[in-house]
Amino acid sequence: MSVTVFHLVQHAEKRREPGDPGLTGRGRRQAAATAEWAWQAGVRALFSSPLRRARETAQPIASRTGLPIREDARLRERMNREGAQRLDQFLAEWATAVRDRDFVPSSGDSSRGAGERMRACLAELAGEPGPVAVVTHGGATVDLLRTLLGDRAVPAELMEQGVPSCAITTLDQLSVVEIASVAHLAPPSPFTA
């Protein structure tokens, strides 16, 4: 039986607006750096959340690797702030969902539901020839980690501050190998040959 390595890519920096915002200029640069990393890592399949910020992060990866982007709604974020919802209401519901994994917000999934949705998606994709890049969202990634590892094993800063833009979490099947690496975004050292 073959083993599939998954690289969960947090979408790049998005514009600060409700609905389905796209990437900032900095986010586009992060996505380009991540595309170069994906090409060097030999990514052989590319999946993305259907939300714009994820698709815009996946596009440079597709261009650099020559792979098609396959969208999967199971990779979407736990909650997405729509225009009618005030920011303070959204943030309060988000905080409650972090504390109580079974809390169902006014729009979206509970943390437990989102984690299970992500786990089921990756379990289904486990037959893909890897490595596989999966462009998704920070909340959904943390929910998956909580499902796979338990709350105590998830770094506190991810629970409190979220996953950094374009951070890569690597799984071997459903075993966590590395959490939220941003090494590929660091500028090369002037002392490196």
N, C-alpha and C positions, 0 to 999 in steps of 0.2 A: 504494500500500500504506500502510495506516495504521500509526502508531507507537504503541505502548503504553508509557505511563509507569507504572512500578511504584514504590510506596512500601512498602518492607519495614519493618514495625513490629515492633521487639523487644517481646515481651510485657512487661507492667508488673511491678513488684516482686512477687515471689511469697513465700509463707511458706517458711521454711527447714525443710523436712521432706522425707523421701523419698516416692517414689511419684508421684502426680499432684496436687501441691498447688495450691491456689487463690491468689488475690491477698491481699496485706495491705491495710490501710486506706489506706496511702500509695499502694499499687499501684492501688487503685480510683480515687483522685484523679488519678493519672497517666493512667489509661485515659480518664477523663472529659475531661481536657485534650486528649488525643490525638483523642478523638471530635470535639471542637470544631474542632481543626485539620483533620481529615479532611473535615468538612462545609464549612469555608471553602475547602479545596483542591479541592472539587468531585469528590470520589471517586465513581466510578460503578459499581464492583464491589468486593466484599469477600470475601477468602478467608482461611482460618485453619487452622492446625495443629489436629488434634483434641485435643491436650493441654489440660487444664483451664485452666492459666494463660493460654494463648493465646485460648481461647474466651471467658474472662472479660474479656480485654482487647478482644476483637472486639465483645462485646455492646454496650457503650456507643456504639461506632462505628455498629453496625447501628441502634440506637435513634435516634441523632442524624441519620443519613443516610437512614433508611428502607430500607436495602439488606438483603437476606438474607445470612446468613453461609453461605458454601459451604466446607465442610471438605475438606481434601486431606491425606492421610497423608504425602505427599511433603514437606510443610512442617514435619514434626516435627523435634525436636532430634536431634542426632547420637547422644547417649547420654542416658539418663534413669536416675537412681539409684532403684533399687527398694529396698523395706524391708529385704531380707535382706543387701544389700551395705553394708559398713562405709564410712563417709564417706572415710576415708584410702585405701581401695582404689579407690573411685570417682575421687577426685582424682588418684591416681597414674595410673590408666588415662587420665583426661582429659589430663593433662600429656604422657603418651606419645603420645596421638593428635594433640596439637598439634605435637610435635616430628617425628613420623613419620606423614605423611599416609596411609600404607598400612596402619598398625597397625589391626587390627580388635579392638575391646574385647570383653569377655565378654558384653556386651549392647549392641547398637547397631551403628552403621556406622563405617567408617573416615572420616577427614576427607575424603579424596578421593571416597569413595562418596557422602557426604552432600552435598558440593559439586556433584557431577554430578547427583544426584537433584534438588537445588534448581534447577540450571541447566535441566534437562530440563522441570521443572514450569513455570518461567517461559517457556521457549520455547513450550510448548504453550499457555499462557495469553496469548501475545502478540497473539492476535486479538481479545481482549476490548477493548471500548471503555473507554478510560481517562479519568482515572487510576484505577489499581487499588491498593487497600490489601491488603497481604499480611501477616497477623499470624503471626509465626514466632518463632524462637529465636536467641539470640546465637551459639551454636556453629555452627548451620546457616548463619547469615548470614556469619560469618567464613569458613566453608568455601567458600561461594559466591564471596566476594570473592577468596579464594586461587585458586579455579578460574579466575575471570575476569581477574584482574589479576596473579597471581603473588604469592608471599610477600613480596617486597621492597616492593611497592606498598601492602600492607595496613598501616595504622598499628600500630606495635609495642604500644601500650597496649591495642588491641583483642585482639591475640594473647595478651597477658599477663593482662589484667584482665577481658576480656569486653566485650560491648556494653552500654552503660547502659540501664536500664529505659526502655521506650517510645521509645528512639532510633529515628530514621527514616533509612533508607538508600534513596536514590532512584536508580533506573535508568531509562534511556531505552532500551527494548527490553532488551538485555543490556549496554549501555554504562553504566558507573558515573558518576553525576552528582554525588552527595554521599554521604558516609559518616557514619553515626551522629550525625545532627543532633538536638540536644535543645533547640533554640531555642524550640520550641512549649511547652516545659515551664517556661520561665523566667517568673517573675512579671512582669507589665507594670511598666514604669518609672513612678514617680509623676510624672515630667516629660513623659510622652507624652500627647498630647491624645487 
